[in-house]
Every structure is written in structure tokens, then in C-alpha cells.
């Protein structure tokens, strides 16, 4: 989520405003067996350039796997990650950990 294109800049022109960067997110995901873990993480990585993806299988049953997916990067695009997971038949059960950074941005033209 970024605030540099938000109403904040319209209300406070020329004021330094925050830009929030997601650096790390840990997700508890339920996914079907197919795609396998390698294909699942590769598909996420293809849509998240510059990010590192780690997947750990924590439980399996006849048709599904519960996995922990860790995504790390300078600017993780959470909405893109969720769309990819959904398109692969996965469902996010919970967001277990998040690391964000508030980077001030000067709205004045240089």
C-alpha cells in the first residue's frame, strides 16, 4: 500500500508523506496437491520479481496440503501474491507474520 497517490497529498500538498513497503509476509495457505510445491512457488516468483519465496508443507490429506509461504523482498505486492495463490487453487487461511517499512517520501517535485 502506498500513500503518495492518496488523498493525503491532496490535503497536505508539499508535505512529506509515508510510503509503506511490505518487506516480508508469512501466509498459512491451503492448496491442492497439484501444482506441486516447486511449481506453486515458481508461479508466485514469476509474478513477484525481486522477491524470495519459501514454502514449507505442514500438513497433507487426501486432496490438499497446508503450507506456510514466506515472501520476502524490497516491496512485496500483497495483492499480486493473493491473486496468484487464488489462481492456483489455493486459499489463504491466515497472515501469520508481516514486516513493513514506513519510507518517507517528499511530494515536492525535485
C-alpha positions as CSV (number, residue, x, y, z in Angstrom):
1,X,0.0,0.0,0.0
2,X,1.4,3.4,-0.9
3,X,0.2,6.8,0.2
4,X,2.0,9.0,-2.3
5,X,-1.0,8.8,-4.7
6,X,-3.6,9.1,-1.9
7,X,-5.8,11.9,-0.6
8,X,-3.0,12.6,1.9
9,X,-1.1,14.5,-0.8
10,X,-4.2,16.4,-1.9
11,X,-4.9,17.5,1.7
12,X,-1.3,18.3,2.6
13,X,0.5,19.3,-0.6
14,X,4.2,19.5,-0.4
15,X,4.3,17.6,2.9
16,X,6.4,14.5,3.3
17,X,4.1,11.6,3.4
18,X,4.7,7.9,4.2
19,X,5.1,5.1,1.7
20,X,4.6,1.7,3.2
21,X,6.7,-1.1,1.8
22,X,5.8,-4.7,2.7
23,X,9.2,-6.4,3.3
24,X,8.1,-9.9,4.5
25,X,4.8,-11.7,4.8
26,X,4.2,-15.2,6.1
27,X,1.0,-16.9,4.9
28,X,-0.8,-20.1,6.0
29,X,-2.3,-21.5,2.8
30,X,-4.4,-24.4,1.9
31,X,-3.6,-25.7,-1.7
32,X,-4.4,-28.7,-3.8
33,X,-1.6,-31.3,-4.4
34,X,-1.4,-30.1,-8.0
35,X,0.5,-27.8,-8.6
36,X,3.4,-29.2,-6.5
37,X,5.4,-27.1,-4.1
38,X,8.1,-26.2,-6.8
39,X,5.5,-25.2,-9.4
40,X,3.5,-23.3,-6.8
41,X,6.4,-21.2,-5.6
42,X,7.7,-20.7,-9.1
43,X,4.4,-19.3,-10.2
44,X,4.4,-16.9,-7.3
45,X,8.0,-15.9,-8.0
46,X,7.2,-15.2,-11.7
47,X,4.7,-12.5,-10.6
48,X,6.9,-11.1,-7.8
49,X,10.2,-10.0,-9.3
50,X,12.9,-9.4,-6.8
51,X,11.1,-11.5,-4.1
52,X,12.3,-14.6,-2.4
53,X,9.7,-17.3,-1.9
54,X,9.9,-20.1,0.6
55,X,7.3,-22.9,1.0
56,X,7.0,-25.4,3.8
57,X,4.4,-28.2,3.8
58,X,3.0,-28.5,7.3
59,X,0.1,-31.0,6.7
60,X,-1.3,-33.2,4.0
61,X,-4.5,-35.0,3.5
62,X,-6.0,-36.9,0.5
63,X,-6.6,-33.9,-1.7
64,X,-4.9,-30.9,-0.2
65,X,-1.8,-29.6,1.6
66,X,-1.4,-26.9,4.2
67,X,1.7,-24.9,3.6
68,X,3.5,-21.9,5.1
69,X,4.5,-19.5,2.4
70,X,7.2,-16.8,3.2
71,X,7.6,-14.0,0.7
72,X,10.5,-11.5,1.2
73,X,11.5,-8.6,-0.9
74,X,12.0,-4.8,-1.0
75,X,8.4,-4.2,-2.0
76,X,6.1,-7.3,-1.8
77,X,2.9,-6.6,-3.8
78,X,0.5,-8.4,-1.5
79,X,-2.5,-8.1,-3.9
80,X,-0.5,-9.8,-6.7
81,X,0.6,-12.6,-4.3
82,X,-3.0,-13.3,-3.3
83,X,-4.2,-13.3,-6.9
84,X,-1.6,-15.9,-7.9
85,X,-2.3,-18.1,-4.9
86,X,-6.1,-18.0,-5.7
87,X,-5.4,-18.7,-9.4
88,X,-3.5,-21.8,-8.4
89,X,-6.5,-23.1,-6.4
90,X,-5.0,-22.0,-3.1
91,X,-6.8,-20.3,-0.2
92,X,-5.1,-18.1,2.4
93,X,-6.1,-19.2,5.9
94,X,-4.2,-16.5,7.7
95,X,-1.5,-13.9,7.6
96,X,0.9,-15.2,10.3
97,X,3.6,-12.6,10.2
98,X,4.2,-9.2,8.5
99,X,7.2,-6.9,8.3
100,X,6.6,-3.5,6.8
101,X,8.7,-0.4,6.5
102,X,7.5,3.2,6.5
103,X,9.6,5.1,4.0
104,X,9.0,8.9,4.0
105,X,8.6,10.3,0.5
106,X,8.8,14.0,-0.3
107,X,5.9,15.0,-2.5
108,X,7.6,18.2,-3.7
109,X,8.9,18.0,-7.3
110,X,12.7,17.8,-7.4
